[in-house]
Amino acid sequence: MALAAQAVLNRFPLPRLGLASLAALLLAGCTSAPPPRPEPPPQPPVTPAPVPALPPAQPLPRPQPPPAVMRPGPPPSAPPLSVAPPAAASGVPQASATGSLVALADRQAAAGDYAAAAAQLERALRIRPQDPLLWQKLAWLRLQNGDFEQAATLAARSDALAGNNAELRAQNRRIIELARARRRP
């Protein structure tokens, strides 16, 4: 067979590269295409589960603040927050944000919720840290809650910021005296 192929090549001279191309072409025709992939079976349509009707929306209950911490000992007989001088006494008019916080603190203190009132005054002090009236109001709250050492410290801070306001300074001295009297055994 090799002789027959040699004879054909001698009779029809083809370049060697052309012969290799012809052989590749003939062999490519002998291969078959891959079989087609089977189609997946059709899926039945999915219907969503019915959603139960929701009851009408109810407002969430308001969270209750934790009870104020009361220290042992007789309750202090300090005047309520409303005894403190008005906002104009500090010489600087109250900003609307701090004024709202002070009004809320006054209402909470009148209701006996000293912890919530103190939190409102502390927020106001973050806005206006140089306001001696805010420091004094917080000192009154601490005195009413039985934290005598803190009350004296806050009143001293208010006194340092009070400047020439004699009425505010007199009330600060009164807070300090009451706190010292109650601290003693």
Secondary structure, 3 states (H helix, E strand, C coil): CHHHHHHHHHHCCCCHHHHHHHHHHHHHHHCCCCCCCCCCCCCCCCCCCCCCCCCCCCCCCCCCCCCCCCCCCCCCCCCCHHHCCCHHHHCCCCCHHHHHHHHHHHHHHHCCCHHHHHHHHHHHHHHCCCCHHHHHHHHHHHHHCCCHHHHHHHHHHHHHHCCCCHHHHHHHHHHHHHHHHHHCC
